[in-house]
């Protein structure tokens, strides 16, 4: 996406604003900087999974997933909103078909790999326990399956429930469609509160996704965009970034540790409020996130996320986990990252991208369109 120039306003705008930001935002089909954020997200997750606590123990992979949730909520809501404006309605069935072709093939390949590792090679948690968890894992309920092999699929369980419920709830039910933003804001408030209530924290996990959803809805209204665009000013980002870093640092040491989710609510809101700066401002951060190598890695994050634990296990056969030697820990990390990216690239070319294209072909239909409607958002 080409970044436009400065915004004209009554007062002199800060450096980094863009000219005619609303038209540029609505005409954009792809934001490479969001793929750059995906790269940041998967890097946080991969490093935290290296099992070298003496070296990387201070890093927090769970907030990497929180970042990814905000991105997903924003992109899916933008995609659905633009389809509705372009065609007059959202085809929920076509959305589900596209999601199925994008998500299911790689997921079941990765799950099959985990099953072979457990049942055939005798690795992981053991066949009996894995067999008990397998029905939940096979139905995208890893978030309910507890710890063990393929435990990282918990986040995909959260996402898939969102993919199933959100489009139908907000874009198919007439009453909800008429009060969509108000309903989404209420849900966000409830999820945020749940993040601090013992016994309700599961619903609190959806705070990040809902924060992205609400932002996507607001930015697709003229009044909302005018308000949100003010957050793109550099001084706002300068205030928000330290808040996000503080939440990241405090998360493991707050009462309840990582499992409490205390910092996730603050982190979710902070990241969502930083999105206007990332999307609208021509800042050094935006340019870095949009840099082709960084954005490209973001297009491979789904495959990297699914297969990186297997790659780490392979590397651990040569260089054991639990390293206290910084040099060896770096070598382990580099090898695991390179292997994960290589596997993801093979998966993307051989399976993921061909099936995504197939899903789009099966659901493509000219259909009626409205004039001057926003451009569709790329799902990749």
KEKOL-632898 format. One record per residue (C-alpha): x, y, z; residue in one letter; chain; residue number from 1. Coordinates in nm, 2 decimals. Example, Ala and Ser with C-alpha at 12.3 -4.5 7.8 and 13.67 -1.06 7.14 Angstrom:
rec px=1.23, py=-0.45, pz=0.78, r=A, c=A, k=1 $
rec px=1.37, py=-0.11, pz=0.71, r=S, c=A, k=2 $
REM end
This chain:
rec px=0.00, py=0.00, pz=0.00, r=X, c=A, k=1 $
rec px=0.14, py=0.34, pz=-0.10, r=X, c=A, k=2 $
rec px=0.15, py=0.58, pz=0.20, r=X, c=A, k=3 $
rec px=-0.01, py=0.91, pz=0.12, r=X, c=A, k=4 $
rec px=0.12, py=1.25, pz=0.24, r=X, c=A, k=5 $
rec px=0.03, py=1.49, pz=0.52, r=X, c=A, k=6 $
rec px=-0.32, py=1.54, pz=0.65, r=X, c=A, k=7 $
rec px=-0.46, py=1.89, pz=0.60, r=X, c=A, k=8 $
rec px=-0.62, py=2.04, pz=0.91, r=X, c=A, k=9 $
rec px=-0.68, py=2.37, pz=1.09, r=X, c=A, k=10 $
rec px=-0.37, py=2.32, pz=1.29, r=X, c=A, k=11 $
rec px=-0.03, py=2.22, pz=1.17, r=X, c=A, k=12 $
rec px=-0.02, py=1.83, pz=1.17, r=X, c=A, k=13 $
rec px=0.26, py=1.64, pz=1.32, r=X, c=A, k=14 $
rec px=0.51, py=1.48, pz=1.09, r=X, c=A, k=15 $
rec px=0.40, py=1.13, pz=0.99, r=X, c=A, k=16 $
rec px=0.04, py=1.20, pz=0.91, r=X, c=A, k=17 $
rec px=-0.10, py=1.11, pz=0.56, r=X, c=A, k=18 $
rec px=-0.29, py=1.31, pz=0.31, r=X, c=A, k=19 $
rec px=-0.66, py=1.21, pz=0.26, r=X, c=A, k=20 $
rec px=-0.62, py=0.93, pz=0.51, r=X, c=A, k=21 $
rec px=-0.99, py=0.81, pz=0.50, r=X, c=A, k=22 $
rec px=-0.99, py=0.76, pz=0.12, r=X, c=A, k=23 $
rec px=-0.65, py=0.59, pz=0.14, r=X, c=A, k=24 $
rec px=-0.77, py=0.37, pz=0.42, r=X, c=A, k=25 $
rec px=-1.09, py=0.27, pz=0.24, r=X, c=A, k=26 $
rec px=-0.92, py=0.20, pz=-0.09, r=X, c=A, k=27 $
rec px=-0.64, py=-0.01, pz=0.06, r=X, c=A, k=28 $
rec px=-0.67, py=-0.38, pz=-0.01, r=X, c=A, k=29 $
rec px=-0.37, py=-0.48, pz=0.19, r=X, c=A, k=30 $
rec px=-0.18, py=-0.34, pz=0.49, r=X, c=A, k=31 $
rec px=0.17, py=-0.50, pz=0.48, r=X, c=A, k=32 $
rec px=0.25, py=-0.34, pz=0.82, r=X, c=A, k=33 $
rec px=-0.01, py=-0.57, pz=0.98, r=X, c=A, k=34 $
rec px=0.17, py=-0.87, pz=0.84, r=X, c=A, k=35 $
rec px=0.48, py=-0.71, pz=0.99, r=X, c=A, k=36 $
rec px=0.30, py=-0.71, pz=1.33, r=X, c=A, k=37 $
rec px=0.22, py=-1.08, pz=1.27, r=X, c=A, k=38 $
rec px=0.59, py=-1.14, pz=1.23, r=X, c=A, k=39 $
rec px=0.65, py=-0.97, pz=1.57, r=X, c=A, k=40 $
rec px=0.38, py=-1.18, pz=1.72, r=X, c=A, k=41 $
rec px=0.52, py=-1.52, pz=1.60, r=X, c=A, k=42 $
rec px=0.87, py=-1.41, pz=1.70, r=X, c=A, k=43 $
rec px=0.75, py=-1.35, pz=2.06, r=X, c=A, k=44 $
rec px=0.58, py=-1.69, pz=2.06, r=X, c=A, k=45 $
rec px=0.87, py=-1.89, pz=1.91, r=X, c=A, k=46 $
rec px=1.13, py=-1.75, pz=2.14, r=X, c=A, k=47 $
rec px=0.92, py=-1.81, pz=2.45, r=X, c=A, k=48 $
rec px=0.88, py=-2.18, pz=2.34, r=X, c=A, k=49 $
rec px=1.25, py=-2.25, pz=2.31, r=X, c=A, k=50 $
rec px=1.25, py=-2.39, pz=2.67, r=X, c=A, k=51 $
rec px=1.57, py=-2.21, pz=2.76, r=X, c=A, k=52 $
rec px=1.43, py=-2.04, pz=3.07, r=X, c=A, k=53 $
rec px=1.78, py=-1.92, pz=3.20, r=X, c=A, k=54 $
rec px=1.81, py=-1.72, pz=2.87, r=X, c=A, k=55 $
rec px=1.46, py=-1.64, pz=2.75, r=X, c=A, k=56 $
rec px=1.26, py=-1.68, pz=3.07, r=X, c=A, k=57 $
rec px=1.18, py=-1.31, pz=3.08, r=X, c=A, k=58 $
rec px=1.00, py=-1.31, pz=2.74, r=X, c=A, k=59 $
rec px=0.63, py=-1.35, pz=2.72, r=X, c=A, k=60 $
rec px=0.48, py=-1.55, pz=2.43, r=X, c=A, k=61 $
rec px=0.12, py=-1.53, pz=2.55, r=X, c=A, k=62 $
rec px=0.11, py=-1.16, pz=2.47, r=X, c=A, k=63 $
rec px=0.24, py=-1.24, pz=2.13, r=X, c=A, k=64 $
rec px=-0.09, py=-1.44, pz=2.08, r=X, c=A, k=65 $
rec px=-0.28, py=-1.14, pz=2.23, r=X, c=A, k=66 $
rec px=-0.13, py=-0.92, pz=1.96, r=X, c=A, k=67 $
rec px=-0.23, py=-1.17, pz=1.69, r=X, c=A, k=68 $
rec px=-0.59, py=-1.17, pz=1.83, r=X, c=A, k=69 $
rec px=-0.62, py=-0.79, pz=1.79, r=X, c=A, k=70 $
rec px=-0.49, py=-0.82, pz=1.43, r=X, c=A, k=71 $
rec px=-0.74, py=-1.10, pz=1.35, r=X, c=A, k=72 $
rec px=-1.04, py=-0.91, pz=1.50, r=X, c=A, k=73 $
rec px=-0.96, py=-0.60, pz=1.30, r=X, c=A, k=74 $
rec px=-0.89, py=-0.77, pz=0.97, r=X, c=A, k=75 $
rec px=-1.19, py=-1.00, pz=0.98, r=X, c=A, k=76 $
rec px=-1.43, py=-0.72, pz=1.08, r=X, c=A, k=77 $
rec px=-1.29, py=-0.49, pz=0.81, r=X, c=A, k=78 $
rec px=-1.33, py=-0.77, pz=0.55, r=X, c=A, k=79 $
rec px=-1.69, py=-0.84, pz=0.65, r=X, c=A, k=80 $
rec px=-1.78, py=-0.47, pz=0.67, r=X, c=A, k=81 $
rec px=-1.64, py=-0.40, pz=0.32, r=X, c=A, k=82 $
rec px=-1.82, py=-0.70, pz=0.17, r=X, c=A, k=83 $
rec px=-2.15, py=-0.58, pz=0.32, r=X, c=A, k=84 $
rec px=-2.10, py=-0.23, pz=0.18, r=X, c=A, k=85 $
rec px=-1.99, py=-0.36, pz=-0.15, r=X, c=A, k=86 $
rec px=-2.27, py=-0.62, pz=-0.20, r=X, c=A, k=87 $
rec px=-2.54, py=-0.50, pz=0.04, r=X, c=A, k=88 $
rec px=-2.50, py=-0.81, pz=0.26, r=X, c=A, k=89 $
rec px=-2.25, py=-1.06, pz=0.38, r=X, c=A, k=90 $
rec px=-2.26, py=-1.42, pz=0.25, r=X, c=A, k=91 $
rec px=-2.19, py=-1.61, pz=0.58, r=X, c=A, k=92 $
rec px=-2.16, py=-1.94, pz=0.40, r=X, c=A, k=93 $
rec px=-1.90, py=-1.81, pz=0.16, r=X, c=A, k=94 $
rec px=-1.71, py=-1.67, pz=0.45, r=X, c=A, k=95 $
rec px=-1.71, py=-2.00, pz=0.62, r=X, c=A, k=96 $
rec px=-1.60, py=-2.18, pz=0.31, r=X, c=A, k=97 $
rec px=-1.31, py=-1.95, pz=0.26, r=X, c=A, k=98 $
rec px=-1.21, py=-1.99, pz=0.63, r=X, c=A, k=99 $
rec px=-1.23, py=-2.37, pz=0.60, r=X, c=A, k=100 $
rec px=-1.00, py=-2.38, pz=0.30, r=X, c=A, k=101 $
rec px=-0.76, py=-2.15, pz=0.47, r=X, c=A, k=102 $
rec px=-0.75, py=-2.30, pz=0.82, r=X, c=A, k=103 $
rec px=-0.85, py=-2.66, pz=0.81, r=X, c=A, k=104 $
rec px=-0.59, py=-2.83, pz=0.58, r=X, c=A, k=105 $
rec px=-0.27, py=-2.72, pz=0.76, r=X, c=A, k=106 $
rec px=-0.43, py=-2.76, pz=1.10, r=X, c=A, k=107 $
rec px=-0.52, py=-3.13, pz=1.04, r=X, c=A, k=108 $
rec px=-0.18, py=-3.19, pz=0.89, r=X, c=A, k=109 $
rec px=-0.01, py=-3.05, pz=1.20, r=X, c=A, k=110 $
rec px=-0.25, py=-3.25, pz=1.43, r=X, c=A, k=111 $
rec px=-0.17, py=-3.57, pz=1.23, r=X, c=A, k=112 $
rec px=0.20, py=-3.50, pz=1.27, r=X, c=A, k=113 $
rec px=0.15, py=-3.47, pz=1.65, r=X, c=A, k=114 $
rec px=-0.05, py=-3.79, pz=1.65, r=X, c=A, k=115 $
rec px=0.22, py=-3.98, pz=1.46, r=X, c=A, k=116 $
rec px=0.48, py=-3.84, pz=1.70, r=X, c=A, k=117 $
rec px=0.28, py=-3.97, pz=2.00, r=X, c=A, k=118 $
rec px=0.13, py=-4.29, pz=1.88, r=X, c=A, k=119 $
rec px=0.40, py=-4.42, pz=1.65, r=X, c=A, k=120 $
rec px=0.73, py=-4.26, pz=1.78, r=X, c=A, k=121 $
rec px=0.64, py=-4.26, pz=2.14, r=X, c=A, k=122 $
rec px=0.71, py=-3.89, pz=2.19, r=X, c=A, k=123 $
rec px=0.52, py=-3.63, pz=2.38, r=X, c=A, k=124 $
rec px=0.27, py=-3.69, pz=2.66, r=X, c=A, k=125 $
rec px=0.20, py=-4.06, pz=2.60, r=X, c=A, k=126 $
rec px=-0.07, py=-4.23, pz=2.39, r=X, c=A, k=127 $
rec px=-0.34, py=-4.27, pz=2.65, r=X, c=A, k=128 $
rec px=-0.36, py=-3.91, pz=2.76, r=X, c=A, k=129 $
rec px=-0.33, py=-3.78, pz=2.41, r=X, c=A, k=130 $
rec px=-0.61, py=-4.01, pz=2.30, r=X, c=A, k=131 $
rec px=-0.83, py=-3.85, pz=2.57, r=X, c=A, k=132 $
rec px=-0.76, py=-3.50, pz=2.44, r=X, c=A, k=133 $
rec px=-0.77, py=-3.59, pz=2.07, r=X, c=A, k=134 $
rec px=-1.15, py=-3.54, pz=2.02, r=X, c=A, k=135 $
rec px=-1.12, py=-3.18, pz=2.16, r=X, c=A, k=136 $
rec px=-0.81, py=-3.11, pz=1.95, r=X, c=A, k=137 $
rec px=-0.97, py=-3.25, pz=1.64, r=X, c=A, k=138 $
rec px=-1.27, py=-3.02, pz=1.68, r=X, c=A, k=139 $
rec px=-1.07, py=-2.70, pz=1.74, r=X, c=A, k=140 $
rec px=-1.13, py=-2.71, pz=2.11, r=X, c=A, k=141 $
rec px=-0.76, py=-2.71, pz=2.21, r=X, c=A, k=142 $
rec px=-0.84, py=-2.43, pz=2.45, r=X, c=A, k=143 $
rec px=-1.05, py=-2.67, pz=2.65, r=X, c=A, k=144 $
rec px=-0.82, py=-2.97, pz=2.62, r=X, c=A, k=145 $
rec px=-0.56, py=-2.88, pz=2.89, r=X, c=A, k=146 $
rec px=-0.19, py=-2.92, pz=2.87, r=X, c=A, k=147 $
rec px=0.00, py=-3.18, pz=2.67, r=X, c=A, k=148 $
rec px=0.11, py=-3.24, pz=2.31, r=X, c=A, k=149 $
rec px=-0.02, py=-2.99, pz=2.06, r=X, c=A, k=150 $
rec px=-0.11, py=-2.76, pz=2.34, r=X, c=A, k=151 $
rec px=-0.03, py=-2.45, pz=2.14, r=X, c=A, k=152 $
rec px=-0.36, py=-2.51, pz=1.94, r=X, c=A, k=153 $
rec px=-0.54, py=-2.35, pz=2.23, r=X, c=A, k=154 $
rec px=-0.52, py=-2.01, pz=2.05, r=X, c=A, k=155 $
rec px=-0.67, py=-2.16, pz=1.74, r=X, c=A, k=156 $
rec px=-0.96, py=-2.29, pz=1.94, r=X, c=A, k=157 $
rec px=-1.03, py=-1.93, pz=2.05, r=X, c=A, k=158 $
rec px=-1.00, py=-1.80, pz=1.70, r=X, c=A, k=159 $
rec px=-1.22, py=-2.06, pz=1.54, r=X, c=A, k=160 $
rec px=-1.50, py=-1.99, pz=1.78, r=X, c=A, k=161 $
rec px=-1.47, py=-1.63, pz=1.69, r=X, c=A, k=162 $
rec px=-1.48, py=-1.71, pz=1.32, r=X, c=A, k=163 $
rec px=-1.79, py=-1.91, pz=1.36, r=X, c=A, k=164 $
rec px=-1.99, py=-1.68, pz=1.59, r=X, c=A, k=165 $
rec px=-1.88, py=-1.32, pz=1.50, r=X, c=A, k=166 $
rec px=-1.99, py=-1.31, pz=1.13, r=X, c=A, k=167 $
rec px=-2.33, py=-1.47, pz=1.20, r=X, c=A, k=168 $
rec px=-2.39, py=-1.27, pz=1.52, r=X, c=A, k=169 $
rec px=-2.30, py=-0.93, pz=1.38, r=X, c=A, k=170 $
rec px=-2.37, py=-0.95, pz=1.01, r=X, c=A, k=171 $
rec px=-2.67, py=-1.19, pz=0.97, r=X, c=A, k=172 $
rec px=-2.91, py=-1.11, pz=1.26, r=X, c=A, k=173 $
rec px=-3.10, py=-0.79, pz=1.17, r=X, c=A, k=174 $
rec px=-3.13, py=-0.66, pz=1.52, r=X, c=A, k=175 $
rec px=-2.76, py=-0.69, pz=1.58, r=X, c=A, k=176 $
rec px=-2.68, py=-0.54, pz=1.25, r=X, c=A, k=177 $
rec px=-2.87, py=-0.23, pz=1.33, r=X, c=A, k=178 $
rec px=-2.69, py=-0.19, pz=1.66, r=X, c=A, k=179 $
rec px=-2.36, py=-0.36, pz=1.57, r=X, c=A, k=180 $
rec px=-2.11, py=-0.11, pz=1.72, r=X, c=A, k=181 $
rec px=-2.31, py=-0.07, pz=2.04, r=X, c=A, k=182 $
rec px=-2.34, py=-0.45, pz=2.08, r=X, c=A, k=183 $
rec px=-1.97, py=-0.50, pz=2.00, r=X, c=A, k=184 $
rec px=-1.87, py=-0.24, pz=2.25, r=X, c=A, k=185 $
rec px=-2.09, py=-0.40, pz=2.52, r=X, c=A, k=186 $
rec px=-1.93, py=-0.74, pz=2.45, r=X, c=A, k=187 $
rec px=-1.58, py=-0.58, pz=2.47, r=X, c=A, k=188 $
rec px=-1.67, py=-0.42, pz=2.81, r=X, c=A, k=189 $
rec px=-1.80, py=-0.75, pz=2.94, r=X, c=A, k=190 $
rec px=-1.49, py=-0.95, pz=2.82, r=X, c=A, k=191 $
rec px=-1.26, py=-0.68, pz=2.97, r=X, c=A, k=192 $
rec px=-1.43, py=-0.72, pz=3.31, r=X, c=A, k=193 $
rec px=-1.42, py=-1.10, pz=3.28, r=X, c=A, k=194 $
rec px=-1.04, py=-1.08, pz=3.24, r=X, c=A, k=195 $
rec px=-1.02, py=-0.97, pz=3.61, r=X, c=A, k=196 $
rec px=-1.28, py=-1.21, pz=3.75, r=X, c=A, k=197 $
rec px=-1.19, py=-1.56, pz=3.88, r=X, c=A, k=198 $
rec px=-1.40, py=-1.82, pz=3.69, r=X, c=A, k=199 $
rec px=-1.48, py=-1.58, pz=3.40, r=X, c=A, k=200 $
rec px=-1.13, py=-1.54, pz=3.26, r=X, c=A, k=201 $
rec px=-1.20, py=-1.77, pz=2.97, r=X, c=A, k=202 $
rec px=-1.44, py=-1.51, pz=2.82, r=X, c=A, k=203 $
rec px=-1.18, py=-1.25, pz=2.91, r=X, c=A, k=204 $
rec px=-0.95, py=-1.41, pz=2.65, r=X, c=A, k=205 $
rec px=-1.17, py=-1.26, pz=2.38, r=X, c=A, k=206 $
rec px=-1.09, py=-0.91, pz=2.49, r=X, c=A, k=207 $
rec px=-0.81, py=-0.88, pz=2.23, r=X, c=A, k=208 $
rec px=-1.02, py=-1.00, pz=1.94, r=X, c=A, k=209 $
rec px=-1.31, py=-0.78, pz=2.04, r=X, c=A, k=210 $
rec px=-1.08, py=-0.48, pz=2.07, r=X, c=A, k=211 $
rec px=-0.97, py=-0.53, pz=1.71, r=X, c=A, k=212 $
rec px=-1.34, py=-0.58, pz=1.60, r=X, c=A, k=213 $
rec px=-1.46, py=-0.26, pz=1.77, r=X, c=A, k=214 $
rec px=-1.17, py=-0.07, pz=1.61, r=X, c=A, k=215 $
rec px=-1.25, py=-0.21, pz=1.27, r=X, c=A, k=216 $
rec px=-1.62, py=-0.11, pz=1.30, r=X, c=A, k=217 $
rec px=-1.53, py=0.24, pz=1.42, r=X, c=A, k=218 $
rec px=-1.27, py=0.31, pz=1.14, r=X, c=A, k=219 $
rec px=-1.53, py=0.22, pz=0.88, r=X, c=A, k=220 $
rec px=-1.76, py=0.51, pz=0.98, r=X, c=A, k=221 $
rec px=-1.68, py=0.87, pz=0.88, r=X, c=A, k=222 $
rec px=-1.72, py=1.01, pz=1.23, r=X, c=A, k=223 $
rec px=-1.54, py=0.72, pz=1.39, r=X, c=A, k=224 $
rec px=-1.25, py=0.75, pz=1.15, r=X, c=A, k=225 $
rec px=-1.21, py=1.12, pz=1.22, r=X, c=A, k=226 $
rec px=-1.18, py=1.05, pz=1.59, r=X, c=A, k=227 $
rec px=-0.96, py=0.75, pz=1.55, r=X, c=A, k=228 $
rec px=-0.73, py=0.92, pz=1.30, r=X, c=A, k=229 $
rec px=-0.62, py=1.16, pz=1.58, r=X, c=A, k=230 $
rec px=-0.45, py=0.86, pz=1.75, r=X, c=A, k=231 $
rec px=-0.21, py=0.84, pz=1.45, r=X, c=A, k=232 $
rec px=-0.02, py=1.14, pz=1.58, r=X, c=A, k=233 $
rec px=0.34, py=1.04, pz=1.69, r=X, c=A, k=234 $
rec px=0.30, py=1.18, pz=2.04, r=X, c=A, k=235 $
rec px=0.01, py=0.94, pz=2.10, r=X, c=A, k=236 $
rec px=0.22, py=0.64, pz=1.99, r=X, c=A, k=237 $
rec px=0.50, py=0.78, pz=2.21, r=X, c=A, k=238 $
rec px=0.26, py=0.75, pz=2.51, r=X, c=A, k=239 $
rec px=0.11, py=0.41, pz=2.42, r=X, c=A, k=240 $
rec px=0.43, py=0.22, pz=2.34, r=X, c=A, k=241 $
rec px=0.57, py=0.25, pz=2.70, r=X, c=A, k=242 $
rec px=0.23, py=0.13, pz=2.83, r=X, c=A, k=243 $
rec px=0.24, py=-0.18, pz=2.61, r=X, c=A, k=244 $
rec px=0.60, py=-0.25, pz=2.72, r=X, c=A, k=245 $
rec px=0.51, py=-0.21, pz=3.09, r=X, c=A, k=246 $
rec px=0.21, py=-0.45, pz=3.05, r=X, c=A, k=247 $
rec px=0.45, py=-0.69, pz=2.88, r=X, c=A, k=248 $
rec px=0.70, py=-0.67, pz=3.16, r=X, c=A, k=249 $
rec px=0.45, py=-0.69, pz=3.45, r=X, c=A, k=250 $
rec px=0.24, py=-0.97, pz=3.31, r=X, c=A, k=251 $
rec px=0.44, py=-1.26, pz=3.46, r=X, c=A, k=252 $
rec px=0.49, py=-1.09, pz=3.80, r=X, c=A, k=253 $
rec px=0.13, py=-0.98, pz=3.87, r=X, c=A, k=254 $
rec px=-0.07, py=-1.20, pz=4.10, r=X, c=A, k=255 $
rec px=-0.15, py=-1.52, pz=3.92, r=X, c=A, k=256 $
rec px=0.13, py=-1.48, pz=3.67, r=X, c=A, k=257 $
rec px=0.08, py=-1.56, pz=3.31, r=X, c=A, k=258 $
rec px=-0.24, py=-1.75, pz=3.38, r=X, c=A, k=259 $
rec px=-0.42, py=-1.45, pz=3.54, r=X, c=A, k=260 $
rec px=-0.44, py=-1.25, pz=3.22, r=X, c=A, k=261 $
rec px=-0.43, py=-0.93, pz=3.43, r=X, c=A, k=262 $
rec px=-0.20, py=-0.75, pz=3.18, r=X, c=A, k=263 $
rec px=-0.37, py=-0.89, pz=2.87, r=X, c=A, k=264 $
rec px=-0.66, py=-0.65, pz=2.89, r=X, c=A, k=265 $
rec px=-0.44, py=-0.34, pz=2.92, r=X, c=A, k=266 $
rec px=-0.21, py=-0.48, pz=2.64, r=X, c=A, k=267 $
rec px=-0.51, py=-0.55, pz=2.41, r=X, c=A, k=268 $
rec px=-0.64, py=-0.20, pz=2.44, r=X, c=A, k=269 $
rec px=-0.30, py=-0.04, pz=2.40, r=X, c=A, k=270 $
rec px=-0.23, py=-0.24, pz=2.09, r=X, c=A, k=271 $
rec px=-0.57, py=-0.16, pz=1.94, r=X, c=A, k=272 $
rec px=-0.51, py=0.21, pz=2.01, r=X, c=A, k=273 $
rec px=-0.17, py=0.19, pz=1.84, r=X, c=A, k=274 $
rec px=-0.33, py=0.05, pz=1.52, r=X, c=A, k=275 $
rec px=-0.42, py=0.39, pz=1.37, r=X, c=A, k=276 $
rec px=-0.06, py=0.50, pz=1.40, r=X, c=A, k=277 $
rec px=0.06, py=0.17, pz=1.24, r=X, c=A, k=278 $
rec px=-0.20, py=0.19, pz=0.96, r=X, c=A, k=279 $
rec px=-0.22, py=0.56, pz=0.89, r=X, c=A, k=280 $
rec px=0.11, py=0.72, pz=0.98, r=X, c=A, k=281 $
rec px=0.42, py=0.72, pz=0.76, r=X, c=A, k=282 $
rec px=0.64, py=0.66, pz=1.06, r=X, c=A, k=283 $
rec px=0.97, py=0.47, pz=1.09, r=X, c=A, k=284 $
rec px=0.79, py=0.20, pz=1.27, r=X, c=A, k=285 $
rec px=0.53, py=0.16, pz=0.99, r=X, c=A, k=286 $
rec px=0.81, py=0.15, pz=0.73, r=X, c=A, k=287 $
rec px=0.99, py=-0.12, pz=0.93, r=X, c=A, k=288 $
rec px=0.68, py=-0.33, pz=0.96, r=X, c=A, k=289 $
rec px=0.60, py=-0.28, pz=0.59, r=X, c=A, k=290 $
rec px=0.96, py=-0.38, pz=0.49, r=X, c=A, k=291 $
rec px=0.91, py=-0.67, pz=0.24, r=X, c=A, k=292 $
rec px=1.11, py=-0.94, pz=0.43, r=X, c=A, k=293 $
rec px=0.93, py=-0.86, pz=0.76, r=X, c=A, k=294 $
rec px=0.59, py=-0.84, pz=0.59, r=X, c=A, k=295 $
rec px=0.66, py=-1.16, pz=0.40, r=X, c=A, k=296 $
rec px=0.73, py=-1.36, pz=0.72, r=X, c=A, k=297 $
rec px=0.39, py=-1.24, pz=0.84, r=X, c=A, k=298 $
rec px=0.22, py=-1.42, pz=0.55, r=X, c=A, k=299 $
rec px=0.37, py=-1.74, pz=0.68, r=X, c=A, k=300 $
rec px=0.28, py=-1.71, pz=1.05, r=X, c=A, k=301 $
rec px=0.00, py=-1.96, pz=1.04, r=X, c=A, k=302 $
rec px=0.22, py=-2.24, pz=0.92, r=X, c=A, k=303 $
rec px=0.51, py=-2.13, pz=1.14, r=X, c=A, k=304 $
rec px=0.27, py=-2.13, pz=1.44, r=X, c=A, k=305 $
rec px=0.14, py=-2.48, pz=1.37, r=X, c=A, k=306 $
rec px=0.48, py=-2.65, pz=1.30, r=X, c=A, k=307 $
rec px=0.73, py=-2.46, pz=1.51, r=X, c=A, k=308 $
rec px=0.70, py=-2.69, pz=1.81, r=X, c=A, k=309 $
rec px=0.80, py=-2.98, pz=1.59, r=X, c=A, k=310 $
rec px=1.10, py=-2.78, pz=1.45, r=X, c=A, k=311 $
rec px=1.21, py=-2.69, pz=1.80, r=X, c=A, k=312 $
rec px=1.20, py=-3.06, pz=1.90, r=X, c=A, k=313 $
rec px=1.41, py=-3.15, pz=1.60, r=X, c=A, k=314 $
rec px=1.67, py=-2.89, pz=1.69, r=X, c=A, k=315 $
rec px=1.66, py=-3.01, pz=2.06, r=X, c=A, k=316 $
rec px=1.79, py=-3.35, pz=1.94, r=X, c=A, k=317 $
rec px=2.12, py=-3.19, pz=1.85, r=X, c=A, k=318 $
rec px=2.13, py=-2.90, pz=2.11, r=X, c=A, k=319 $
rec px=1.93, py=-2.99, pz=2.42, r=X, c=A, k=320 $
rec px=1.68, py=-2.75, pz=2.58, r=X, c=A, k=321 $
rec px=1.75, py=-2.58, pz=2.91, r=X, c=A, k=322 $
rec px=2.06, py=-2.41, pz=2.79, r=X, c=A, k=323 $
rec px=2.25, py=-2.18, pz=3.02, r=X, c=A, k=324 $
rec px=2.51, py=-2.10, pz=2.76, r=X, c=A, k=325 $
rec px=2.40, py=-1.79, pz=2.58, r=X, c=A, k=326 $
rec px=2.58, py=-1.87, pz=2.25, r=X, c=A, k=327 $
rec px=2.42, py=-2.22, pz=2.23, r=X, c=A, k=328 $
rec px=2.08, py=-2.07, pz=2.31, r=X, c=A, k=329 $
rec px=2.12, py=-1.83, pz=2.02, r=X, c=A, k=330 $
rec px=2.23, py=-2.11, pz=1.79, r=X, c=A, k=331 $
rec px=1.92, py=-2.32, pz=1.90, r=X, c=A, k=332 $
rec px=1.69, py=-2.02, pz=1.84, r=X, c=A, k=333 $
rec px=1.84, py=-1.94, pz=1.49, r=X, c=A, k=334 $
rec px=1.82, py=-2.31, pz=1.38, r=X, c=A, k=335 $
rec px=1.46, py=-2.34, pz=1.51, r=X, c=A, k=336 $
rec px=1.36, py=-2.02, pz=1.34, r=X, c=A, k=337 $
rec px=1.52, py=-2.11, pz=1.01, r=X, c=A, k=338 $
rec px=1.37, py=-2.46, pz=1.01, r=X, c=A, k=339 $
rec px=1.03, py=-2.33, pz=1.10, r=X, c=A, k=340 $
rec px=1.03, py=-2.07, pz=0.82, r=X, c=A, k=341 $
rec px=1.16, py=-2.33, pz=0.57, r=X, c=A, k=342 $
rec px=0.88, py=-2.58, pz=0.67, r=X, c=A, k=343 $
rec px=0.62, py=-2.30, pz=0.66, r=X, c=A, k=344 $
rec px=0.74, py=-2.20, pz=0.31, r=X, c=A, k=345 $
rec px=0.70, py=-2.56, pz=0.18, r=X, c=A, k=346 $
rec px=0.36, py=-2.58, pz=0.34, r=X, c=A, k=347 $
rec px=0.25, py=-2.25, pz=0.20, r=X, c=A, k=348 $
rec px=0.35, py=-2.33, pz=-0.15, r=X, c=A, k=349 $
rec px=0.23, py=-2.69, pz=-0.16, r=X, c=A, k=350 $
rec px=-0.09, py=-2.67, pz=0.05, r=X, c=A, k=351 $
rec px=-0.19, py=-2.34, pz=0.21, r=X, c=A, k=352 $
rec px=-0.18, py=-2.10, pz=-0.09, r=X, c=A, k=353 $
rec px=-0.33, py=-2.34, pz=-0.35, r=X, c=A, k=354 $
rec px=-0.62, py=-2.43, pz=-0.12, r=X, c=A, k=355 $
rec px=-0.68, py=-2.06, pz=-0.03, r=X, c=A, k=356 $
rec px=-0.70, py=-1.99, pz=-0.40, r=X, c=A, k=357 $
rec px=-0.94, py=-2.28, pz=-0.44, r=X, c=A, k=358 $
rec px=-1.16, py=-2.15, pz=-0.16, r=X, c=A, k=359 $
rec px=-1.17, py=-1.81, pz=-0.32, r=X, c=A, k=360 $
rec px=-1.26, py=-1.96, pz=-0.66, r=X, c=A, k=361 $
rec px=-1.54, py=-2.16, pz=-0.52, r=X, c=A, k=362 $
rec px=-1.69, py=-1.86, pz=-0.35, r=X, c=A, k=363 $
rec px=-1.63, py=-1.60, pz=-0.62, r=X, c=A, k=364 $
rec px=-1.94, py=-1.44, pz=-0.77, r=X, c=A, k=365 $
rec px=-1.97, py=-1.10, pz=-0.93, r=X, c=A, k=366 $
rec px=-2.30, py=-1.03, pz=-0.75, r=X, c=A, k=367 $
rec px=-2.45, py=-0.68, pz=-0.72, r=X, c=A, k=368 $
rec px=-2.22, py=-0.41, pz=-0.59, r=X, c=A, k=369 $
rec px=-2.28, py=-0.06, pz=-0.46, r=X, c=A, k=370 $
rec px=-2.10, py=0.23, pz=-0.60, r=X, c=A, k=371 $
rec px=-1.81, py=0.40, pz=-0.41, r=X, c=A, k=372 $
rec px=-1.79, py=0.11, pz=-0.17, r=X, c=A, k=373 $
rec px=-1.46, py=0.03, pz=0.02, r=X, c=A, k=374 $
rec px=-1.22, py=-0.20, pz=-0.14, r=X, c=A, k=375 $
rec px=-1.21, py=-0.56, pz=-0.01, r=X, c=A, k=376 $
rec px=-0.94, py=-0.65, pz=0.24, r=X, c=A, k=377 $
rec px=-0.70, py=-0.92, pz=0.16, r=X, c=A, k=378 $
rec px=-0.75, py=-1.23, pz=0.39, r=X, c=A, k=379 $
rec px=-0.38, py=-1.32, pz=0.37, r=X, c=A, k=380 $
REM end
